[in-house]
Amino acid sequence: MHFQHSEWVLILDFGSQYTQLIARRIRELHVYCEIHPFNADLNAFADNPPSAVVLSGGPMSVNDEGAPDLNTGIFTWNVPILGICYGLQIIAHTSVPNSVAKADKREFGRAELLIDEDNTLFTGIKDATTVWMSHGDHLNVLPQDYCIIAHTSNAPIAAVRHTSKPIYGVQFHPEVVHSSDGKLLISNFIRIISKLEPSWTPQSFIDSTIRDVRNRVGKDKVICGLSGGVDSTVTAVLLHKALGDQLLCVFVDNGLLRKNEFKTVLDLYQRDLKLPVQGIDASDLFLDRLTGITDPEQKRKIIGNTFIDVFDEAISNQSEFSYLAQGTLYPDVIESVSFKGPSATIKSHHNVGGLPEKMNLKLLEPMRELFKDEVREVGRELGIPNHFIDRHPFPGPGLGIRVISDLTREKLNLLREADAIFIEELKTSGLYMETWQAFVVLLPVQSVGVMGDERTYEYTAALRAVTSVDGMTADWAHLPYAFLSRVSNRIINEVRGINRVVYDISSKPPATIEWE
């Protein structure tokens, strides 16, 4: 764990697609929580044991060979426990083998929960509330010392409690929005049953991080690479508050930033945020190395390696640095410690991996406990202007992965102009804040068009806009036709070299948000 927390909730992950949602629901109550794999070493928590435990759902049956098992050491902590779906079943299975069997009818989707006992878990929840079921197994034997507190027409045992200990289990998923009183149920478990205070706030995070950073860094110096994005900027402002002139920031123009971005963002850093930042224009070096490269992974590696070279040279004449600060967020951390282990590489991570080793630096990642929306809240608390905090995410390799072919300065300029029009129109129309991310992709497709009496043969631009909470899943934004028409007309009329505009209506999954 990164920090010590006086109160926190441990979520043991049994592989559910909804595990992150459980964490988000608890964080929304201003209570700190962490996700760890089901087989985590409980001794690791000896110095700072959790105040409550939640067992997530999972895709397997408890009766499957190799199914995740439960470390019963959690029961020795004598803290409240909530088992969700597989979490409920594994509590029963651990106590009474063969107590879980295949249901006569699998239950997926909405169901009506009928409450059998006026229990604390259901405080404020009316009978016949809608819940979201997703299971093929069910309990057919109730373990000793447990009683049924709710059922559905298809599941005689839909919620249980221990008769003398604060241990609860539910067969449904309260963390998803389809469970109409799910948030309230989780709140009842956290606030009433576990008696946890809403002490996890942006200000409390800032205060504890400043203390932790000062203790850890001492009088050493820290270098922070700024991308121009929200994560690295909030990281830098917080570190500057903690360390003052022990911090140096480097902001590199890699030639792959948006229109006027290097100057605009550098001004914000130096003039408004008063950050100690060194701006370096290395655009020619990056673009020369990227000439003729079409493979997206190769582009990412070249960009990452070039960044290391530029960074290394930028501080070669500076005094000794001991730490490299990065804006790593909690979803990145979860991926590396999830139930399934490190996930397959869909695309290499935006943080520059080779830098700490090459320069013999230790990593400092003060945001690694936060989700994206929490980073934004911390940024506001630190006084970073809203117009910057509310910016859409921007990938580390920048426009390099939005030109879907080999990179040339001409293509990058076409993309910059088209992207600037799209973003400007979103802001003017009041639609920017309704989308999680929006951008233009330049396709390696040229097609015939007509401009006046002339035949043209020019590029195609694809507009991409999605709605999301944290980028882990996303739906395409249902932008008004009149708006899309206006953007298309402007791009085709104002950007000489693009004569066709299309709109991407793919969701994540199965597509990703970025094209490369």
ZATI-35491 format. One record per residue (C-alpha): residue number from 1; x negated, y, z. Coordinates in Angstrom, 1 decimal. Layout:
<nodes>
[node NUM [X Y Z]]
...
</nodes>
This chain:
<nodes>
[node 1 [0.0 0.0 0.0]]
[node 2 [-1.1 3.5 -0.7]]
[node 3 [0.2 5.3 2.4]]
[node 4 [1.4 4.3 5.8]]
[node 5 [5.1 4.8 6.2]]
[node 6 [6.9 5.0 9.6]]
[node 7 [10.0 3.6 7.9]]
[node 8 [10.2 1.7 4.7]]
[node 9 [12.0 -1.1 2.9]]
[node 10 [10.3 -4.1 1.3]]
[node 11 [12.0 -5.4 -1.9]]
[node 12 [10.9 -9.0 -2.8]]
[node 13 [11.2 -9.5 -6.5]]
[node 14 [12.6 -12.8 -7.7]]
[node 15 [12.5 -11.7 -11.4]]
[node 16 [15.8 -9.8 -11.8]]
[node 17 [16.1 -7.3 -14.6]]
[node 18 [17.8 -5.0 -12.0]]
[node 19 [15.0 -5.0 -9.4]]
[node 20 [13.9 -1.5 -10.2]]
[node 21 [17.5 -0.3 -9.9]]
[node 22 [17.5 -1.6 -6.3]]
[node 23 [14.5 0.6 -5.6]]
[node 24 [16.0 3.6 -7.3]]
[node 25 [19.2 3.3 -5.2]]
[node 26 [17.3 3.1 -1.9]]
[node 27 [15.0 6.1 -3.0]]
[node 28 [18.2 8.1 -3.8]]
[node 29 [19.0 7.7 -0.1]]
[node 30 [15.7 9.4 0.7]]
[node 31 [14.3 6.2 2.2]]
[node 32 [10.9 4.9 0.9]]
[node 33 [10.8 1.4 -0.5]]
[node 34 [8.3 -0.8 -2.4]]
[node 35 [8.7 -3.8 -4.8]]
[node 36 [6.5 -6.8 -4.3]]
[node 37 [6.6 -10.2 -5.9]]
[node 38 [8.5 -12.9 -4.0]]
[node 39 [5.3 -14.7 -3.1]]
[node 40 [3.5 -11.6 -1.7]]
[node 41 [1.1 -12.3 1.2]]
[node 42 [3.1 -11.1 4.2]]
[node 43 [-0.1 -10.6 6.2]]
[node 44 [-0.8 -7.6 3.9]]
[node 45 [2.1 -5.8 5.8]]
[node 46 [0.8 -6.6 9.3]]
[node 47 [-0.5 -3.0 9.9]]
[node 48 [2.7 -1.4 8.5]]
[node 49 [5.6 -3.9 8.6]]
[node 50 [8.8 -3.0 6.8]]
[node 51 [11.9 -1.7 8.6]]
[node 52 [14.2 -3.8 6.3]]
[node 53 [14.0 -6.4 3.5]]
[node 54 [16.0 -6.8 0.3]]
[node 55 [15.8 -10.0 -1.7]]
[node 56 [16.4 -9.3 -5.4]]
[node 57 [18.3 -11.4 -7.9]]
[node 58 [16.6 -13.6 -10.4]]
[node 59 [17.1 -15.5 -13.8]]
[node 60 [16.5 -19.0 -12.5]]
[node 61 [18.5 -21.5 -10.4]]
[node 62 [17.2 -22.2 -7.0]]
[node 63 [17.4 -25.9 -8.0]]
[node 64 [15.1 -25.5 -11.0]]
[node 65 [11.7 -26.9 -10.9]]
[node 66 [9.2 -24.1 -10.2]]
[node 67 [11.9 -21.7 -9.1]]
[node 68 [10.7 -18.9 -6.8]]
[node 69 [10.9 -19.9 -3.1]]
[node 70 [11.4 -17.8 0.0]]
[node 71 [8.6 -17.1 2.5]]
[node 72 [10.6 -17.7 5.7]]
[node 73 [8.0 -15.5 7.6]]
[node 74 [10.3 -12.6 6.9]]
[node 75 [12.8 -13.9 9.5]]
[node 76 [10.1 -13.6 12.2]]
[node 77 [10.1 -9.8 11.7]]
[node 78 [13.6 -9.5 13.1]]
[node 79 [14.6 -6.7 10.7]]
[node 80 [17.8 -6.4 8.7]]
[node 81 [17.8 -8.5 5.5]]
[node 82 [20.0 -8.2 2.4]]
[node 83 [20.0 -11.0 -0.2]]
[node 84 [21.4 -10.1 -3.6]]
[node 85 [22.6 -12.9 -6.0]]
[node 86 [19.5 -15.2 -6.2]]
[node 87 [18.5 -13.6 -2.9]]
[node 88 [21.6 -14.9 -1.2]]
[node 89 [21.3 -18.3 -2.8]]
[node 90 [17.6 -18.7 -1.7]]
[node 91 [18.5 -17.8 1.9]]
[node 92 [21.1 -20.6 1.8]]
[node 93 [18.9 -23.1 -0.1]]
[node 94 [16.0 -22.6 2.3]]
[node 95 [18.3 -23.3 5.3]]
[node 96 [20.4 -26.1 3.7]]
[node 97 [18.9 -27.8 0.6]]
[node 98 [21.5 -28.6 -2.0]]
[node 99 [23.8 -25.9 -0.6]]
[node 100 [23.8 -24.2 -4.1]]
[node 101 [25.3 -25.9 -7.1]]
[node 102 [26.4 -25.0 -10.6]]
[node 103 [29.7 -23.1 -10.6]]
[node 104 [32.6 -24.7 -12.4]]
[node 105 [32.9 -21.4 -14.2]]
[node 106 [29.9 -19.1 -14.7]]
[node 107 [30.7 -15.5 -13.7]]
[node 108 [29.3 -12.7 -15.8]]
[node 109 [30.8 -9.2 -15.8]]
[node 110 [33.3 -7.4 -13.6]]
[node 111 [35.2 -9.1 -10.9]]
[node 112 [37.5 -8.1 -8.1]]
[node 113 [36.0 -8.4 -4.6]]
[node 114 [38.4 -9.4 -1.9]]
[node 115 [37.2 -8.5 1.6]]
[node 116 [37.8 -11.1 4.3]]
[node 117 [36.3 -9.3 7.2]]
[node 118 [36.3 -5.6 8.2]]
[node 119 [32.5 -5.6 8.3]]
[node 120 [29.9 -2.8 8.7]]
[node 121 [28.5 -3.7 5.2]]
[node 122 [31.9 -2.7 3.7]]
[node 123 [32.4 0.5 5.7]]
[node 124 [34.4 2.9 3.5]]
[node 125 [35.0 0.2 0.8]]
[node 126 [38.6 -0.7 -0.1]]
[node 127 [39.8 -4.2 -0.7]]
[node 128 [39.8 -5.4 -4.3]]
[node 129 [36.8 -3.2 -5.3]]
[node 130 [35.2 -3.9 -8.6]]
[node 131 [31.8 -5.6 -8.5]]
[node 132 [29.4 -6.9 -11.2]]
[node 133 [28.7 -10.6 -11.2]]
[node 134 [25.9 -12.3 -13.1]]
[node 135 [25.4 -15.9 -12.0]]
[node 136 [25.8 -19.5 -13.0]]
[node 137 [25.3 -21.0 -9.5]]
[node 138 [27.3 -20.5 -6.4]]
[node 139 [27.2 -21.5 -2.7]]
[node 140 [29.2 -24.6 -2.0]]
[node 141 [27.9 -25.1 1.6]]
[node 142 [27.7 -22.3 4.1]]
[node 143 [24.5 -22.5 6.2]]
[node 144 [24.9 -22.8 10.0]]
[node 145 [25.5 -19.5 11.8]]
[node 146 [26.8 -17.8 8.7]]
[node 147 [30.3 -16.7 7.9]]
[node 148 [32.1 -15.6 4.8]]
[node 149 [33.0 -11.9 4.6]]
[node 150 [34.3 -11.6 1.0]]
[node 151 [35.3 -13.7 -2.0]]
[node 152 [36.5 -13.4 -5.6]]
[node 153 [39.0 -15.5 -7.5]]
[node 154 [36.1 -17.5 -9.0]]
[node 155 [33.6 -17.4 -6.1]]
[node 156 [35.0 -18.5 -2.7]]
[node 157 [31.7 -17.3 -1.1]]
[node 158 [30.9 -13.8 -2.6]]
[node 159 [29.4 -12.2 0.6]]
[node 160 [28.2 -13.6 3.9]]
[node 161 [26.6 -12.5 7.1]]
[node 162 [24.7 -14.2 9.9]]
[node 163 [26.8 -14.4 13.1]]
[node 164 [24.2 -13.0 15.4]]
[node 165 [21.4 -11.4 13.3]]
[node 166 [21.5 -8.5 10.8]]
[node 167 [21.2 -10.8 7.7]]
[node 168 [23.6 -10.4 4.8]]
[node 169 [24.0 -11.8 1.4]]
[node 170 [26.1 -10.9 -1.6]]
[node 171 [26.7 -12.9 -4.8]]
[node 172 [27.2 -9.7 -6.9]]
[node 173 [24.9 -6.8 -7.9]]
[node 174 [25.7 -3.7 -5.9]]
[node 175 [22.7 -1.8 -7.5]]
[node 176 [24.3 -1.6 -11.0]]
[node 177 [26.7 1.2 -11.9]]
[node 178 [29.4 -1.4 -12.8]]
[node 179 [29.8 -2.2 -9.1]]
[node 180 [32.1 0.8 -8.3]]
[node 181 [31.2 0.9 -4.6]]
[node 182 [27.7 -0.5 -4.9]]
[node 183 [25.9 2.6 -3.9]]
[node 184 [28.0 2.9 -0.8]]
[node 185 [27.3 -0.8 0.1]]
[node 186 [23.5 -0.2 -0.2]]
[node 187 [23.9 3.0 1.8]]
[node 188 [25.7 1.0 4.6]]
[node 189 [22.9 -1.5 4.7]]
[node 190 [20.2 1.1 4.8]]
[node 191 [21.8 3.8 6.9]]
[node 192 [24.2 2.0 9.3]]
[node 193 [22.8 -1.5 9.6]]
[node 194 [19.1 -0.7 9.3]]
[node 195 [19.5 2.7 10.9]]
[node 196 [16.9 4.3 8.6]]
[node 197 [16.7 8.1 8.4]]
[node 198 [16.6 10.1 5.1]]
[node 199 [13.0 11.1 5.6]]
[node 200 [11.5 10.4 2.2]]
[node 201 [11.7 13.8 0.5]]
[node 202 [9.6 15.7 -2.0]]
[node 203 [8.2 17.9 0.9]]
[node 204 [7.4 14.9 3.1]]
[node 205 [5.6 13.3 0.1]]
[node 206 [3.6 16.4 -0.5]]
[node 207 [2.6 16.7 3.1]]
[node 208 [1.6 13.1 3.5]]
[node 209 [-0.3 13.1 0.2]]
[node 210 [-2.3 16.2 1.1]]
[node 211 [-3.3 14.5 4.4]]
[node 212 [-4.2 11.2 2.7]]
[node 213 [-6.2 12.9 -0.2]]
[node 214 [-8.2 15.0 2.3]]
[node 215 [-9.0 12.0 4.5]]
[node 216 [-10.0 9.9 1.5]]
[node 217 [-11.9 12.4 -0.6]]
[node 218 [-13.7 14.3 2.3]]
[node 219 [-16.1 16.7 0.7]]
[node 220 [-16.5 14.9 -2.6]]
[node 221 [-15.5 16.3 -5.9]]
[node 222 [-12.6 15.2 -8.1]]
[node 223 [-12.2 15.5 -11.9]]
[node 224 [-8.7 15.4 -13.4]]
[node 225 [-7.8 14.9 -17.0]]
[node 226 [-4.8 17.0 -18.1]]
[node 227 [-2.7 15.8 -21.0]]
[node 228 [-0.3 18.8 -21.0]]
[node 229 [2.4 16.5 -19.7]]
[node 230 [4.5 16.6 -16.5]]
[node 231 [2.7 13.7 -14.6]]
[node 232 [-0.9 14.9 -14.9]]
[node 233 [0.2 18.5 -14.3]]
[node 234 [2.0 17.7 -11.0]]
[node 235 [-1.0 15.6 -10.0]]
[node 236 [-3.4 18.5 -10.6]]
[node 237 [-1.3 21.1 -8.8]]
[node 238 [-0.9 18.8 -5.8]]
[node 239 [-4.6 18.0 -5.7]]
[node 240 [-5.5 21.6 -6.1]]
[node 241 [-3.3 22.4 -3.0]]
[node 242 [-5.2 19.7 -1.1]]
[node 243 [-8.8 20.2 -2.3]]
[node 244 [-9.1 23.7 -3.7]]
[node 245 [-12.5 24.2 -5.5]]
[node 246 [-13.4 20.5 -5.0]]
[node 247 [-11.2 19.9 -8.1]]
[node 248 [-12.0 20.5 -11.8]]
[node 249 [-9.4 19.9 -14.5]]
[node 250 [-10.2 19.2 -18.2]]
[node 251 [-7.6 19.8 -20.9]]
[node 252 [-8.7 18.5 -24.3]]
[node 253 [-7.2 19.5 -27.7]]
[node 254 [-7.3 16.2 -29.6]]
[node 255 [-5.7 17.7 -32.7]]
[node 256 [-2.6 15.6 -32.0]]
[node 257 [-0.7 18.0 -29.8]]
[node 258 [2.6 19.7 -30.8]]
[node 259 [2.8 23.2 -32.5]]
[node 260 [1.0 25.9 -30.5]]
[node 261 [0.8 23.5 -27.5]]
[node 262 [-2.9 23.8 -26.6]]
[node 263 [-2.7 27.6 -26.2]]
[node 264 [0.7 27.7 -24.5]]
[node 265 [-0.1 25.0 -21.9]]
[node 266 [-3.6 26.3 -21.3]]
[node 267 [-2.1 29.7 -20.5]]
[node 268 [0.3 28.1 -18.1]]
[node 269 [-2.5 26.2 -16.3]]
[node 270 [-4.8 29.2 -16.0]]
[node 271 [-2.5 32.2 -15.7]]
[node 272 [0.6 30.8 -13.9]]
[node 273 [-0.6 27.8 -12.0]]
[node 274 [-4.1 29.2 -11.3]]
[node 275 [-5.7 25.7 -11.9]]
[node 276 [-9.4 25.4 -12.3]]
[node 277 [-9.2 24.1 -15.8]]
[node 278 [-11.7 23.8 -18.7]]
[node 279 [-10.1 23.8 -22.1]]
[node 280 [-12.0 22.0 -24.9]]
[node 281 [-11.1 22.1 -28.6]]
[node 282 [-12.3 18.7 -29.9]]
[node 283 [-9.6 18.4 -32.6]]
[node 284 [-12.1 18.0 -35.5]]
[node 285 [-14.0 15.2 -33.7]]
[node 286 [-10.8 13.2 -33.0]]
[node 287 [-9.3 13.7 -36.5]]
[node 288 [-12.6 12.8 -38.3]]
[node 289 [-12.8 9.5 -36.3]]
[node 290 [-9.1 8.8 -37.1]]
[node 291 [-9.4 9.3 -40.8]]
[node 292 [-7.9 6.4 -42.8]]
[node 293 [-6.8 4.5 -39.7]]
[node 294 [-3.2 3.0 -39.9]]
[node 295 [-3.0 0.4 -37.2]]
[node 296 [-1.4 1.9 -34.0]]
[node 297 [-3.5 -0.1 -31.5]]
[node 298 [-6.6 1.0 -33.4]]
[node 299 [-5.5 4.6 -33.2]]
[node 300 [-4.9 4.3 -29.5]]
[node 301 [-8.3 2.8 -28.9]]
[node 302 [-10.1 5.4 -31.0]]
[node 303 [-8.2 8.2 -29.2]]
[node 304 [-9.0 6.7 -25.8]]
[node 305 [-12.7 6.2 -26.6]]
[node 306 [-13.1 9.7 -28.1]]
[node 307 [-11.5 11.2 -25.0]]
[node 308 [-14.0 9.4 -22.9]]
[node 309 [-16.9 10.8 -25.0]]
[node 310 [-15.5 14.3 -24.9]]
[node 311 [-14.7 14.1 -21.1]]
[node 312 [-18.2 12.7 -20.4]]
[node 313 [-19.9 15.5 -22.3]]
[node 314 [-17.7 18.2 -20.8]]
[node 315 [-18.9 17.5 -17.2]]
[node 316 [-22.4 16.3 -18.0]]
[node 317 [-23.9 19.5 -16.7]]
[node 318 [-21.5 19.8 -13.8]]
[node 319 [-22.3 18.8 -10.2]]
[node 320 [-21.6 15.2 -9.2]]
[node 321 [-18.0 13.9 -9.2]]
[node 322 [-16.9 10.9 -7.2]]
[node 323 [-13.2 10.6 -8.2]]
[node 324 [-11.2 10.6 -11.4]]
[node 325 [-7.5 11.6 -10.8]]
[node 326 [-4.8 10.2 -13.1]]
[node 327 [-1.0 10.6 -13.2]]
[node 328 [-0.1 6.9 -12.9]]
[node 329 [3.5 6.4 -11.9]]
[node 330 [5.3 3.6 -10.0]]
[node 331 [6.7 1.8 -13.1]]
[node 332 [3.1 1.3 -14.3]]
[node 333 [2.2 -0.2 -10.9]]
[node 334 [5.3 -2.5 -10.8]]
[node 335 [4.4 -4.0 -14.2]]
[node 336 [1.1 -5.2 -12.9]]
[node 337 [2.5 -6.8 -9.7]]
[node 338 [5.9 -8.0 -11.0]]
[node 339 [7.4 -11.5 -10.4]]
[node 340 [6.3 -12.5 -13.9]]
[node 341 [2.7 -11.1 -13.5]]
[node 342 [1.3 -8.6 -15.9]]
[node 343 [3.6 -8.3 -18.9]]
[node 344 [2.6 -8.8 -22.5]]
[node 345 [0.8 -5.8 -24.0]]
[node 346 [3.5 -4.1 -26.0]]
[node 347 [1.1 -1.1 -26.4]]
[node 348 [-2.0 -0.2 -24.5]]
[node 349 [-1.5 2.1 -21.5]]
[node 350 [-1.8 5.9 -22.0]]
[node 351 [-4.2 6.3 -19.1]]
[node 352 [-7.8 6.1 -20.2]]
[node 353 [-9.1 2.8 -18.9]]
[node 354 [-12.8 2.9 -19.6]]
[node 355 [-13.6 6.3 -18.0]]
[node 356 [-14.0 5.3 -14.3]]
[node 357 [-16.3 2.4 -15.2]]
[node 358 [-18.5 4.4 -17.6]]
[node 359 [-18.8 7.4 -15.2]]
[node 360 [-19.0 5.3 -12.0]]
[node 361 [-15.9 7.1 -10.6]]
[node 362 [-13.3 5.9 -8.1]]
[node 363 [-9.6 6.3 -9.2]]
[node 364 [-7.3 8.7 -7.4]]
[node 365 [-3.6 8.2 -8.3]]
[node 366 [-1.5 10.3 -5.9]]
[node 367 [1.7 9.8 -8.0]]
[node 368 [1.6 6.0 -8.1]]
[node 369 [4.5 5.7 -5.6]]
[node 370 [6.9 7.8 -7.6]]
[node 371 [9.4 7.3 -10.4]]
[node 372 [9.5 10.0 -13.1]]
[node 373 [12.5 11.9 -11.7]]
[node 374 [10.8 12.0 -8.3]]
[node 375 [7.6 13.5 -9.9]]
[node 376 [9.8 16.2 -11.3]]
[node 377 [11.3 16.9 -7.9]]
[node 378 [7.8 17.2 -6.4]]
[node 379 [6.8 19.5 -9.2]]
[node 380 [9.7 21.8 -8.5]]
[node 381 [8.8 21.8 -4.8]]
[node 382 [5.2 22.8 -5.7]]
[node 383 [6.5 25.8 -7.7]]
[node 384 [5.9 24.6 -11.2]]
[node 385 [8.3 26.4 -13.5]]
[node 386 [11.5 24.5 -14.5]]
[node 387 [10.9 25.0 -18.2]]
[node 388 [7.7 22.9 -17.9]]
[node 389 [9.0 20.4 -15.4]]
[node 390 [12.0 19.6 -17.6]]
[node 391 [9.8 18.8 -20.6]]
[node 392 [10.4 15.5 -22.3]]
[node 393 [7.7 12.8 -21.9]]
[node 394 [4.9 13.0 -24.5]]
[node 395 [2.7 10.0 -25.3]]
[node 396 [-1.1 10.1 -24.5]]
[node 397 [-2.0 9.5 -28.2]]
[node 398 [0.4 12.4 -29.1]]
[node 399 [1.4 12.8 -32.8]]
[node 400 [-1.2 10.2 -33.7]]
[node 401 [1.5 7.5 -33.2]]
[node 402 [4.3 9.5 -34.8]]
[node 403 [2.6 9.6 -38.2]]
[node 404 [3.4 6.0 -39.3]]
[node 405 [0.5 5.6 -41.6]]
[node 406 [-3.1 7.0 -41.9]]
[node 407 [-3.6 10.3 -40.3]]
[node 408 [-4.4 13.5 -42.3]]
[node 409 [-4.3 17.1 -41.2]]
[node 410 [-1.6 17.7 -43.9]]
[node 411 [0.7 15.0 -42.4]]
[node 412 [0.1 16.2 -38.9]]
[node 413 [1.0 19.8 -39.9]]
[node 414 [4.3 18.6 -41.6]]
[node 415 [5.2 16.6 -38.5]]
[node 416 [4.4 19.6 -36.2]]
[node 417 [6.7 21.9 -38.1]]
[node 418 [9.6 19.4 -38.3]]
[node 419 [9.2 18.5 -34.6]]
[node 420 [9.2 22.2 -33.6]]
[node 421 [12.5 22.8 -35.5]]
[node 422 [14.2 19.7 -33.9]]
[node 423 [13.2 20.7 -30.4]]
[node 424 [14.1 24.4 -31.0]]
[node 425 [17.6 23.4 -32.2]]
[node 426 [18.1 21.1 -29.2]]
[node 427 [17.3 23.9 -26.8]]
[node 428 [19.4 26.5 -28.7]]
[node 429 [22.4 24.1 -28.7]]
[node 430 [22.1 23.2 -25.0]]
[node 431 [21.3 19.6 -25.9]]
[node 432 [17.7 19.4 -24.8]]
[node 433 [18.5 18.6 -21.1]]
[node 434 [21.0 15.9 -22.2]]
[node 435 [18.3 13.9 -23.8]]
[node 436 [15.5 12.0 -22.1]]
[node 437 [13.2 12.3 -25.1]]
[node 438 [13.4 13.7 -28.6]]
[node 439 [10.9 13.9 -31.4]]
[node 440 [10.3 13.5 -35.1]]
[node 441 [8.5 10.6 -36.8]]
[node 442 [6.8 11.1 -40.2]]
[node 443 [7.4 7.9 -42.3]]
[node 444 [5.0 6.5 -44.9]]
[node 445 [7.9 6.7 -47.4]]
[node 446 [8.2 9.1 -50.2]]
[node 447 [11.4 9.5 -52.1]]
[node 448 [12.9 11.4 -55.0]]
[node 449 [14.8 14.6 -54.3]]
[node 450 [16.0 17.7 -56.1]]
[node 451 [15.1 21.3 -55.0]]
[node 452 [16.8 23.8 -57.3]]
[node 453 [16.2 22.4 -60.8]]
[node 454 [13.0 20.7 -59.8]]
[node 455 [12.4 17.0 -59.0]]
[node 456 [10.5 16.4 -55.8]]
[node 457 [8.7 13.4 -54.5]]
[node 458 [8.1 14.0 -50.8]]
[node 459 [8.0 12.5 -47.3]]
[node 460 [10.9 11.2 -45.1]]
[node 461 [11.2 12.4 -41.5]]
[node 462 [13.1 10.3 -38.9]]
[node 463 [14.7 12.1 -35.9]]
[node 464 [14.6 10.1 -32.6]]
[node 465 [16.5 11.1 -29.5]]
[node 466 [17.4 8.9 -26.5]]
[node 467 [19.2 9.1 -23.2]]
[node 468 [17.6 7.3 -20.2]]
[node 469 [17.0 7.5 -16.5]]
[node 470 [13.3 6.5 -16.4]]
[node 471 [12.4 5.3 -19.9]]
[node 472 [12.5 1.6 -18.9]]
[node 473 [15.7 1.2 -20.9]]
[node 474 [17.3 3.8 -23.3]]
[node 475 [20.2 4.4 -25.6]]
[node 476 [20.1 6.5 -28.7]]
[node 477 [21.6 9.9 -28.1]]
[node 478 [25.0 10.5 -29.7]]
[node 479 [24.2 13.9 -31.0]]
[node 480 [27.0 15.8 -32.9]]
[node 481 [27.1 15.4 -36.7]]
[node 482 [27.1 19.2 -37.2]]
[node 483 [23.9 19.5 -35.1]]
[node 484 [22.2 16.8 -37.1]]
[node 485 [23.2 18.4 -40.3]]
[node 486 [21.8 21.8 -39.2]]
[node 487 [18.5 20.2 -38.2]]
[node 488 [18.2 18.2 -41.5]]
[node 489 [19.0 21.4 -43.5]]
[node 490 [16.4 23.4 -41.7]]
[node 491 [13.6 20.8 -42.0]]
[node 492 [14.2 20.2 -45.7]]
[node 493 [14.4 23.9 -46.5]]
[node 494 [11.6 25.1 -44.2]]
[node 495 [9.0 22.3 -44.3]]
[node 496 [7.6 21.9 -47.8]]
[node 497 [6.6 18.3 -48.1]]
[node 498 [9.7 16.7 -46.5]]
[node 499 [12.8 16.2 -48.6]]
[node 500 [14.8 13.5 -46.6]]
[node 501 [15.8 13.3 -42.9]]
[node 502 [17.2 10.2 -41.2]]
[node 503 [18.4 9.5 -37.6]]
[node 504 [17.2 6.5 -35.6]]
[node 505 [20.2 4.8 -33.8]]
[node 506 [18.2 2.0 -32.1]]
[node 507 [18.4 1.3 -28.3]]
[node 508 [15.6 0.1 -26.0]]
[node 509 [15.6 -2.9 -25.8]]
[node 510 [15.2 -4.3 -28.4]]
[node 511 [13.5 -1.3 -30.0]]
[node 512 [11.0 0.9 -28.0]]
[node 513 [11.4 4.6 -27.7]]
[node 514 [8.3 5.5 -29.7]]
[node 515 [7.9 3.9 -33.1]]
[node 516 [4.3 2.8 -32.5]]
</nodes>
